[in-house]
Amino acid sequence: MKFIVRLFAEITIKTRPVRNQQIRQLKKNIRTILSYLDEGVEVSGNWDMIEVTSSADASAQVNAQISDTLTCIPGISYFLEAREYLLEDFDTICRQTLTEVGDSLRGNSFSVRVHRTGHHDFRSIDLERYVGGYLNQNTDNGGVKLKDPDIQVMLQINHDRLFIVSRRREGMGGYPLGSQEAVATLISGGFDSSVAAYQMLQRGICTHFIFFSLGGRAHEEGVKQIAYHIWKRYGASHNVRFVTVPFEGVVENILTQVHNSQMGVVLKRQMMKCADKIADHLKATALVTGEAISQVSSQTLTNLQVIDRSIDRLILRPLIATNKQRIVDEAKHIGTADFAAAMPEYCGVISRKPTTRAKLQVVEAEESKLDPAVIEAALSNARYQPISKVMEDFESLPDVCTADITVASAQPVTIIDLRAPDEVEAAPLAMTDYEQICVPFYQLHSRFAELDQSREYWLYCDRGVMSRLQAVNLLDAGFNNVKLCPTEIVQKASPSA
């Protein structure tokens, strides 16, 4: 089968050297990706179109996979699925067209459209009329209809070759991947950062991924699934890195040292400082985030300006003026919405009463309270992986069960309140049937081994997200005395005076 690839419109208005360079890059990308599906695939053509030809023995399934893959390669505006013939007389063209499309016309209205390149002794409209009349007489069709027909029969003539088109499919558009400098996207697993990464790929920009781990192995697996999906589907022509930065220690340092109102901005600045150093290692020109104006408190114009002042490197925010519903819709389109919808939001990571108008001097004063060794440790322990290998780390994660209060536990029970200290102070638990202790989520992993292991521990947080993640981490570390606290037994007292 032949696939006739048409370039993204913005490529065609480039100067000849730039256009040629981008065509070479696109052909290379197509060849790299499709060779995994069909070793004998051929990629040729230049300037006006690129031709992709599957091997003679390629199955219908392989051709379908090639077609689906072409829809996800940056730089392709659209492509046509076609059969190629040597251009002969009108009667031969009619018979060939009938063989290719005759069955599809049954009961459907149709028209014929001819597009020619080269010099011929006939006009396109002459061939359209001749083939249209022949098909009208020799098929059980619904009649010729020149405007909005059910089926449009497309014939492409390129000098002495005829292509009978069976289907047109839209591509990603944009520029060929690798035609711009590389960047690094800060990916969290939500809708925004995945869409931001996709939009970079669509503009021909290779992106590495930087993930700041706050929720342990379960969260890391979810984020890696999203990054791998984006790369595999839209960017597999280039090798990139996935960098995991253990950031729990930095979060603990912020939550214990920084004024509550400044925590969100300080956390973002620390992430940027860390990502800036990683970008040096990756040779990435810029950082990319999924931030949009005023979506959360740290994303006001004032706060973004203060965050940007933390580093000199360019920070790109492709979604800056995009509303949330459009972001969610695009996430559905690119296939990341289901991942993002299942991704937990973390309780206790940002301020309860955050500032929306941060002052640089105040933020820098709060940052001076942080221990520089903590972020250096995070950078030292960052893990760099080829994106193609990230999913090899994960086997099945341990199951987490919720404690059953109708069944007596064989061990004495302690409820661990994982909320941040200010949340506990605002609404402390008031249960008398169980022992209670408060261990902030960011300290649980390091402190759990010090607890009495003869007891069973039920983990609690407001939304049940952090408790589940921390339970997975502890079970994965070999602790078997951990369950989730049943929500029906939770009672909260009034805030202390």
Residue, then its C-alpha position, 0 to 999 in steps of 0.5 A: m500500500k502507498f501512503i501519500v504524506r502532505l506536509f504541515a502548511e507552515i513547512t511549505i512557506k519556509t525558505r528552500p534550505v529550511r524546507n529541505q532540512q525539515i523534509r529530511q528530518l520528517k522522512k528520517n522520523i517516519r522511517t525510524i518509527l515505521s521500521y518497527l512495524d515493517e522492516g521493508v517499508e520505503v520512505s521517498g519523495n521530496w518537496d511536494m510530498i513524501e511517499v511511504t510504501s509498505s512492503a509487498d507482503a505487508s498484511a492488512q493489519v500491518n498497513a492499518q498499524i502504519s496508517d494509525t502511526l502516521t496520524c501521530i507523527p509531528g510534521i504531517s498535515y494529512f495523508l492519503e491511503a492509495r494504490e499505485y498504478l502506471l498512468e494509462d488511457f482513460d478506459t484502463i483508469c476506469r477499470q482500475t478505479l472500479t476495482e478499487v472503489g466499486d464496492s464502497l459506492r453501493g447505495n451511496s452518492f459519489s463524485v470524482r475528483v482528480h488532482r494532477t502534477g505534471h504535463h498531460d494531454f487532458r484536463s482534470i475535469d475531463l477525467e473526472r467526467y469520464v470516470g464518473g460516468y463509467l462508475n455511474q453505469n457500472t455500480d449500484n450507486g446512489g447517483v452522482k452528487l457533486k456537492d457533499p456526496d457520501i463518497q468522494v473518489m479521489l485520483q492523484i496523478n503525479h506525472d506518469r503515475l496514478f494513485i487511487v485513493s481509498r481514504r484521507r486521514e488527518g495528521m498531527g500537523g506541526y514541525p518534524l520532531g528534532s527540528q527545534e532544540a530540546v526542552a525538559t517538561l516538568i510532569s506531574g501526571g495531571f491533565d495540564s503537564s501532559v497536554a503541555a508536553y504534547q504541544m511541545l512535540q507538535r511544534g517539533i520540540c523533543t522533550h525530556f521529562i522531570f518528575f518530582s516524587l512526592g507520593g512514592r512508588a504508586h504515584e511514580e508509576g502513574v506519572k511514568q505511564i503518562a510520560y511513556h504514553i506521550w513518548k511512545r505515541y507521538g515522539a518515539s523517533h527520538n530517545v529522551r530521558f525521564v528523571t525522577v527527583p526524590f522531593e519528599g525531603v524538600v517538602e518536609n523542609i518547606l513545611t517545617q521551616v517556611h511560613n504557611s502563606q509562602m509554601g506554594v511559591v517556595l516549593k515551585r521555586q525549589m522545583m525550578k532551581c532543581a530542574d534548571k540544574i537537571a536541564d544543564h545535564l540534559k542539554a535542554t534549552a528551556l523548561v516547560t510547565g502546564e501552568a495556566i493563569s490563576q488556575v491555582s494560587s501559585q499561578t497568578l501573574t505576580n506569583l509566576q513572576v516571582i517563580d521565574r526569578s528563581i532561575d535564568r533559564l527560559i520557562l515555557r508555559p504553552l497553556i498559559a491562557t487556556n481554560k481548563q475544559r479545553i485542556v481536559d478536551e485535548a487530554k482526551h484527544i491525545g489519550t492521557a485523560d484517563f491516566a490523569a483522572a485517576m492520578p491523585e491530588y496530594c493533601g497537605v503539599i501546599s499552603r492552606k491560605p496561600t499568598t496570591r501576591a508574593k513579594l520576592q524579598v519575602v520569599e527569598a527570606e523564607e527560602s533562606k531558612l531552608d537547608p541547602a543540603v536537602i535539595e543537593a541530596a535530592l539532586s544527587n539521588a535523582r534517577y536518569q532513565p531512558i524513557s523506553k525503559v521506565m515501565e520495566d521498574f514496576e511489577s504489580l504493586p501490593d494491594v491495600c485493604t481498608a480495615d474492617i471494623t466488624v472484625a476484631s483485629a488480632q493486634p492492637v490498633t493505632i490510627i496514624d493521622l497523616r495530615a500536616p500539623d496545621e490541618v490537624e490543629a484546625a480539625p483534630l480527630a476526636m475518637t476515643d476507641y482507638e489510639q491516635i498519633c500524628v505523623p505528617f505524611y512526609q515523615l511517615h516513611s522515615r519514622f515508621a520503622e521506629l514505631d511498635q511493630s506489634r500493633e496494626y496501623w490504620l492510616y488516615c488523611d482527609r481524602g484518602v489519597m495520601s493514606r493509600l499511597q503511603a500504605v502502598n509504600l510501606l507494604d512495598a517496603g515489607f511492612n504488613n501491619v498497615k491498612l486504610c482507616p475506615t472513613e465511617i469511624v472518623q470524627k473531628a473535634s472543633p479547632s483548639a482555642 
